[in-house]
């Protein structure tokens, strides 16, 4: 099963069609071509025939073969499949199409040409960098400068706007923007942007709990990147495949996807490599393989400079959980404390859960006074959580014990911790990698 997600990334029928076309191409090159190819790849004689019999072919080997044959992947895949794979069409989201999206679509249909000098690349990159931390401002800035964008810049602006709306938890607006951007990117034949938009749409539908759809979108992104031999894009899409497979409880396949991602991602792609390593830590922890989990989390920590504060806190939280599982309690308490402090302002829901985990650990160690002190810090979370009544009620339950100075027992804290974990899983925002 571990290799299936790599070998079958096109689907078995598609792999068979690839083999047939490769066989035809190699025959046209004359006698000895297959032998020369297998020697160049460093594989045993008969390897290609065996792969054809199995109906499988690793993506990395396919790209090496095309390179050896001096073939452009785009035309090759067009000959095999007849056309580029079209993006998945998602159901129309509820709610009105945002004015920004309507304006952008109209400009695109009219063949947009900027009346003023078109936006600079630094402008576009600036919007993209700010979409996570300042999403409202980015939406306003894109709205203000839309008339300066030409046709090729419009899908990029809508892509950034869609991501910003997602961070504002306005999923309908996000999907409207990304769907429109995807159509534009396809019309303009921009496969790299098309793949990225498929991935961003995956995060939006995952936020709504549709992880199976998110996985299908990530698979389609892999196919799209493969058509143009975009190795980094392939790696990024495998990271997403692994994330959604993890949420679908397909842990073995998730591990295979993340391992494939690390083979394709260059060293410079630190954020995505870090995400893959962190996800491998999560997967191995789920399987009870704690040494492997700790090793992957430690490797991810070496790349923490690529993470935003939220991502870094989540990684330290994972390290604390693994340390607790391994009964390295002092180290676990230190990591959980650090992550809890960071999350207090960044994500109140996660802060409530991690603080409860820390209180539970301190009680287990017999540090009752410290546990009461830690639990009391949750008073700052009551107001931010007032729109999440179930989580807020669980927090208040612990605070009541703190105020009375008694009743903070292991069983009570474990019960509250389980309530918070269930609520978090139910409303998981899937922010392991922020698109």
N, C-alpha and C positions, 0 to 999 in steps of 0.2 A: 504493500500500500504506500510505503514511504516515497517510492519513485513515481508512482502513477500520476500524481499531479503534475510532475515535470514532463514525463513522456507523453501524457495524454492531454497536454495543454490545448491542443486543437480539437480533440475528440478522435476516437478511433477511426471513424470513416474518413475524416479529413486527413489523418495520418496516412491512411492507405492511398488516398489520392496523391499525397505528396510523394510517396514512394514510387508510384507508377510514373509520375512525371520525372522524377529523378532518374529512374531506370531508362526512360526514353532519352533524356538529355545525355546520360553517360554513354549510351550506345552510339549516339551521334558523334561523340568525341573519338570513337574508334576503339579497337581492341586494346585491352590492358588498362583502360581508364579506371575501372573499378578497383583493380589491384593497386594502381598508383594512388588512388584516393585513399584507400584503406591504409597504405603505407604512410601517406602524408598525415593522416589522423592519428597514427600510432596505435591502430587497433589490429586485431588478428584477422587473418584471411577468412572471408565468409561472413564477417561482421554485418555488412549491409544486408546480405541475404537473410540473415537471422532476424534483423530488425524488421525487415519487410514481412517475414513470416509471422512475427509477433504483432505486427500492426502498430509499432511504437517507434518513436524517434525523439531523442532529447533535443530540446530547442537549441542548446549550445552547439551540439553536433551539426544540426541543420544549418546554422549560420556559418559554421566553419566550412561545411561543404560548399555553400554558395560562394563563400570567399575564395575557396580553392578553384571553383569553376569560373570565377570572375563574373558572377551574375548579380545584378541588382535585385535585392529581395522584393521590391515593389512590383516590377513587371513579372517576376517569377510567380509570386502569389496570385497576381491577376490572371496569369495563364492557367494556374491550377484551379482556382476557385471561380474564375469568371469576373469577379468584382470584389471590391473591398467589403469587409463585413460591415453592415449597417449597425449603428448604435441601437441599443435597446430602447424602445419607446415606452416611457412610463406613463401611467394614467395622469390625466391633467389634474393638477392640484386644485383644491378648493380655493375660493377667494379670487378677487379681481387681480388681473395682471398689473403689477406695479407700473406707475407712470414711467419710471426710468427704463424699464424693459420695453414698454410700448414705443417710447421715443427711439430707443436704440434699434429696434426691429424696423421701424419706419425708415430710419436713416439708411439702414443696411439694404432694404428693398429698393430704395431710391438711388442706390449706388453712391453711398456717402463719400463726399470729397470735402475735406476740411476747408472752411472758408478762411481760416487763419492757418498759420503753420501747424502742422499736425503735432500731436503730443510727442514729447521726447521719450526715449526708452527709459530714462531716469524717472520720469513721471510715472510711467506704468509700473516700474519696479518699486517705486516708493509706495504707491497704493497697495501693491501686493504685500509688501513687508508690514504695513500698518493694519492690515485687515483683521488681525487677531486681537491686538491690544486696543485699537481705536476704530471699531467697525462702524459706529455711527458717523464719525467724521469722514471716513473713507467713502461711505455712501453719498454724503453731501458733496464731497469733492468731485466724485465721478459724475454726479448729476450736474454740477456747475460747469464741467469742462467737456461734456459729451459732444457738443458741437465742434470741438477741435479734433475729434477722432475721425480717422478715415475708416474705410470698410474693414481692413485687416485688424485694426485696433479694437473695433467694437466687441468682438467675441471675447477678447482678453479682458476688457473692462467689465463685461457682464459676468465673466468667470470670477473676477475679484469681488464684484458686488454680491454674487450668489454666496460666495464663501463668507463675506462679512455678514450677510443676513443670517446665515447658519449660526454664526457665533452670537448673534442676537436672539437665537432660538426662534426665528421667524421662518419656519421651514417651508411654508407655502411660497413665500416670496423667493426664497433661495432656489427652490426647484423651478419656478417660472424662469428665473434668470439663467440658470444652468441649462435648462432645456433649450432655450432660445440660443444661447451661446453655442451649444452643441450642434444645432442645426446650421448655424453660420460657419462653424469650423469645418463641418462636412462639406458644405457648399464650396468653401474656399480650398478644399483639399489640404487641410492642415492636420496631419495625423498625430503629431506630438501634442498639439493642443486638444485634439479630439480625445486622446487617451487620458490626458489630465482631467478633462471635464467628466469623462465617465467615472473616474476615481472620485472626484468631488461629489458627483451625484450619489455615489455609493455611500459617502458619509452622511448625506442628508437623509437618505432612506433608512440608513442604519440608526440614525437618531430617532426615527419613528418606530424602531424595533424590527425593521424588515431586513434582517441580516442575510437571508437567502438571496433577496434581490440585490443587495450590496455585493455579495460574492459573485453573482452573475455579471454585474457591471464590471467588477475587477477583472474577471476572466476575459470579457470583451476588450477591456483595455490592454491586457496582455497580447491578445491577437492583433490589435491595432498597432502597438509598438513593434511587434515582430515584423509586420509588413515592411517597415523601414529600418529594421535592424537597430532600433534605439535600445541599446543594452541597458542603459540606466533606467529608461522608462519601463522596460521589462522587469527590472529588479524592483522598482517602486510598486508596480502592480502586483508582484508576488507578495510584497509586504502586506498589501491590503487583502489579498486572497487569504493570507494566513490569519490576519486579524478576524475576518468574518468567519472563517472556518473554526476558529477558537470559540467564538460566540455560538456557533452551531454545534458545539460539543464534538467536533471532528478533529480531535487533538493531534492524532498521528499525521493527518493530512496538513494540518496547520504547521507542524514542525517541518515537514517536507517543503512547504511553500516558503517558509522563512529561511531555510537553509539554501534553497534555490536563489532567493533574493540576495543573500550575501555573496553568492558566486557572480551575480550580474552587476551589483552595485559597485562603482569605483570607490576607492578610499576617500575621495572628495565628497561623496554623498553621505556625510556624517549623520545627519538627522535621520535619514531612512535606515542606515546601518544600525544606528542606536535603537531605533524602533524595532527592527528585526531581532536584535539581541535581547532587548527587554521582553519582547513577546515570547522568545524561546525560553526565557526564564520563567514566565508565567505558565507556559505549556508544561515544562518539566516539573514545576512545583505542583501543578494539578495531578501529574502522574506519580507524585511522591518521590521523584528523582531529585533529591535536594542538592546533592553535590553539583550536578549538571546545572540546576537552576541557579545556584550561587555563582557558578563560573560565568554563565551568560550575563547575569546581572552585573557582575564585576567588570566584564568586558564593555557592557553598555555604559557603565559609569565613567570609563575612560573617555567617552565621547560626549559627556554631559554638557560640554561647552556649546554644542549644537542645539540644545534644548531651551525652551522658554521656561520661566519659573515653575509653571504648572507641571510641565513634563518632567522637570528635574525632581520636583516633590513626589510625583508618582513613582519615579524610579527608586528614590530613597525609601519610600514606603514599601515597595516590593522587597528591597534588601532587608528591611526590618522584619517583614513577615517571614522571609526565608530564615533569617537568623533565629527568630523565635521558634520556628519549626525544628531547627537544629539544636535547640536548647542553649544557644549562645545569648542568654537573656540580657546581659549588660549591653552588648552590642545592639541587640534588638531594641532595647529601650531608648538608646541614644538615637538610633535611626528614626524610630517612630516619633520621638519628640521633635526632631528636626523637621520631619515632613509635616507634622501637625501644625507647627508654628507657621510654616510657609502657606499651608492650605487655609488657614483661618480667614484670610482676606481673599484668596483666589477662588475657593470653592467650598462654601459652608457645608454642603451635604457631605462631601468627602472628608472635610475636617471633623465633622461629628463622628463619622465612622472610625477614622483613624484614632481620634482621641479616646473613643470607647475601647478600641483594641489596646491602647496604651494603658488605660485604667485597669483593664482585665489582666494585663501582664503584670502590672505593679501589685495587684492584689495576690496574684499567684506567687509572687516573690516575697510576700509578707510585708510589703512596703505600704501599709494601709494609709498612713498619714500623707505620703506622697500621692497615693491614688485619689484621696479626697481633694487634694490641692489641684491635681490635674483635671479632675472632673469639674471643679469650680470654674475653670477657664472657659467652659462651654457656655457660660452665661452670655458671652459676646455673640453667640450664634443664634440666640432665640429670635431676635428681630429679623436677621437676614433669612431665617427659615420659616417666617410666619406664613408664607404662601405654600409651604409644604407641610400640612398639618400633621401627617403621620410621623414624619421625621421630627418635627418640632415637639410633638407630644412625648416621643421617646427621650429626647434631650431633657425636657422639663422633668421627666420622671427621675432621671439621675440627679438633676440639680436639687430637687426636693430633698433627696437623701443628704446631699452636701449641706444644705441649709440646716437640716435637723441634726447633722453630725452623726447619723447612724443609718443602718440599712443598706449600706453600699456593699453588697455581698457578691461573690463570684457568680452565683446563679442569676441574680438580677442583672448584672452587667452583661453576662452571656446572652440573656434573653433580649436585652436592648440591642446588643451588638448584632444579633441575628435579624432583628426587625429592621435595623438600619441597612444591613447588607442586602436583604430582600428588596427593600425600597430602591437601593442604589442599582441593583441588577435590573429591576423593572424599568427604571428610567435612565439606564446607562446611556451616556452621551457619546460613548465610543470615541474618546478623544486621545487614544494612544498615539496616533500620528495626526497632527493638525493639518488639514489641507486648506 
